[in-house]
């Protein structure tokens, strides 16, 4: 199936505001304070801790996706941008769901794409991250279909490429999608996502057939 199947929810092309970035966003889904609109991009409101907001217009899924453009590359080791899907109880310490991360690593080593499950706000890594350097203008995406959680990236005008895939059935209900930064330098643009279009329906057992 192609990724993504949905469009941009927020292009941030408006006057500076926030946190939150607009009435369609709520602060916060995990910790810290929320995100802002700054010079037609999504940014933080300062500080060095986690900053996040979630799209509050509706829940999506359970087959859902989220994606964003990385407008500015960080400069501090360990900085990361994160997408959240199937978020339940956002804004509380009991938040559950799944999280995709692209993490900038200082020095000659490669940056990392990682995948996590959130259990009562605590992150458990699923599988092992993969090395991937990214540039300003590249995109990060995430998808949950059934028990399969995938991470995608897109380099410039290239095609979306699957980078990580794990199976986890802990959280299977619809939920919110969200965006999170750590540190202040990150800028993002064109946040999108929603319920996956054309996802396979759940299999059903037809009683009495063939008996």
C-alpha positions in Angstrom: 0.0 0.0 0.0 1.2 3.5 -0.8 2.2 5.9 1.9 0.7 8.3 2.8 -3.0 8.0 1.8 -4.1 11.2 3.5 -3.3 14.8 3.1 -1.8 17.7 5.1 -3.8 18.8 8.1 -1.8 21.9 9.0 0.6 23.8 6.8 1.3 26.4 9.6 1.0 29.3 7.1 -0.4 32.0 9.3 0.5 34.6 11.9 2.6 33.5 14.8 0.6 32.0 17.6 0.7 29.5 20.4 1.1 27.3 22.2 -0.9 25.5 21.0 -0.4 26.1 17.3 -4.2 26.7 16.8 -7.5 25.6 18.3 -7.2 22.4 16.4 -4.2 21.4 18.6 -4.1 20.7 22.3 -1.0 20.9 24.7 0.4 18.4 25.6 0.2 14.7 25.0 3.2 13.5 27.1 5.1 16.2 28.9 6.5 19.7 28.8 4.7 22.6 27.1 3.2 22.8 23.6 4.2 23.8 20.1 3.8 27.2 18.4 3.6 28.7 14.9 6.7 30.8 14.1 7.4 32.3 10.7 5.0 29.9 8.9 6.5 26.8 10.5 5.9 24.7 13.6 8.4 25.4 16.4 8.8 25.2 20.2 8.3 28.0 22.7 11.8 27.7 24.2 13.6 25.5 26.7 15.4 22.2 26.3 12.7 19.7 27.4 10.0 17.8 25.4 7.5 20.0 23.6 4.4 18.4 22.1 0.9 19.0 20.9 -1.8 16.6 19.5 -4.4 17.2 16.8 -7.6 17.4 18.7 -10.2 17.6 15.9 -10.9 13.8 16.0 -9.3 10.5 16.7 -8.1 8.4 13.7 -7.8 4.7 13.0 -7.1 2.3 14.4 -5.4 2.0 10.9 -3.8 5.5 10.9 -0.9 7.5 9.7 1.0 10.7 10.4 3.8 12.6 8.6 5.7 15.8 8.8 8.4 17.8 7.0 11.6 18.4 8.9 12.3 22.1 8.0 15.4 22.6 10.3 18.0 20.1 11.3 19.1 20.2 15.0 22.6 20.9 16.3 22.6 19.2 19.7 23.4 15.5 20.2 20.3 13.4 20.9 17.8 16.0 19.6 14.8 14.3 18.1 11.5 14.7 16.3 8.7 12.3 17.1 5.3 11.4 15.7 2.6 9.8 17.9 -0.2 7.5 16.7 -3.1 5.7 18.5 -2.6 8.1 21.4 -5.0 7.4 24.3 -5.4 9.6 27.4 -3.1 12.3 25.8 -2.2 15.0 28.3 -2.0 12.6 31.2 0.9 10.6 32.7 -1.1 7.5 31.6 -0.8 8.2 27.9 -0.5 5.1 25.7 0.2 4.6 22.0 3.1 4.4 19.5 5.9 6.8 18.7 8.2 7.1 15.8 11.5 9.0 16.2 14.2 10.5 14.1 17.2 11.3 16.3 20.2 13.5 15.4 23.6 12.1 16.5 26.6 14.5 16.8 29.9 13.6 15.2 30.7 11.2 12.4 28.1 8.6 13.3 24.8 8.2 11.5 21.5 9.5 12.9 18.8 7.0 13.9 15.3 6.1 13.1 13.6 4.4 16.1 10.2 3.1 17.1 8.6 2.9 20.5 5.5 1.9 22.4 4.2 4.2 25.1 2.8 2.6 28.3 1.5 5.0 30.9 3.9 7.6 29.4 7.0 5.3 29.6 8.7 4.5 26.2 9.7 0.9 25.3 11.8 0.6 22.1 10.4 -1.9 19.6 13.2 -3.6 17.8 16.5 -1.9 16.9 16.9 1.5 15.4 18.5 1.9 12.0 21.1 4.5 10.8 19.8 7.3 8.6 21.0 10.8 8.1 18.4 13.3 6.9 18.5 16.8 5.6 16.3 19.9 5.9 13.2 19.3 3.7 13.1 15.6 4.2 10.0 14.0 5.7 9.2 11.5 8.5 6.1 9.3 8.5 4.5 6.6 10.6 1.7 4.1 10.0 -0.2 1.6 12.1 -2.3 -1.1 10.3 -3.5 -3.9 12.5 -0.6 -5.0 14.7 2.0 -3.7 12.2 3.8 -0.4 13.0 6.0 1.2 10.3 8.2 4.2 10.0 8.8 5.9 6.6 11.1 8.7 5.4 11.2 10.7 2.2 14.4 12.4 1.0 13.7 15.7 -0.9 11.6 15.0 -4.0 12.2 11.3 -3.8 9.8 8.5 -2.9 8.7 7.5 0.6 10.8 4.5 1.8 10.0 2.1 4.6 12.7 2.2 7.3 11.3 0.3 10.2 8.6 -2.3 10.7 7.6 -4.0 14.0 4.6 -6.1 15.2 2.9 -5.1 18.4 -0.7 -5.7 19.3 -0.8 -3.9 22.7 -2.9 -1.0 21.5 -5.4 -1.6 18.8 -8.0 1.1 19.2 -8.4 4.4 17.3 -6.6 7.4 18.9 -5.1 10.8 18.4 -2.0 11.7 16.4 0.6 14.2 17.6 3.9 15.9 17.1 6.8 16.2 19.5 10.2 17.9 19.6 13.0 17.7 22.0 15.1 20.9 22.3 14.5 24.3 20.6 16.1 24.3 17.2 13.7 22.0 15.4 11.3 23.5 12.9 8.7 21.4 11.1 6.1 22.0 8.4 3.1 20.4 6.7 1.9 18.0 9.4 -0.6 15.5 8.0 -2.3 12.2 8.6 -5.5 10.5 9.5 -7.3 7.2 9.0 -5.5 5.1 6.3 -7.6 5.1 3.1 -8.1 1.7 1.6 -6.7 -0.4 4.5 -7.9 -4.0 4.5 -11.0 -4.6 6.6 -10.8 -7.0 9.5 -11.3 -10.6 8.7 -14.7 -12.1 9.7 -15.7 -15.7 10.4 -18.8 -16.6 8.5 -20.7 -19.0 10.7 -22.3 -21.9 8.9 -20.4 -21.6 5.7 -18.9 -24.9 4.6 -20.3 -26.8 7.5 
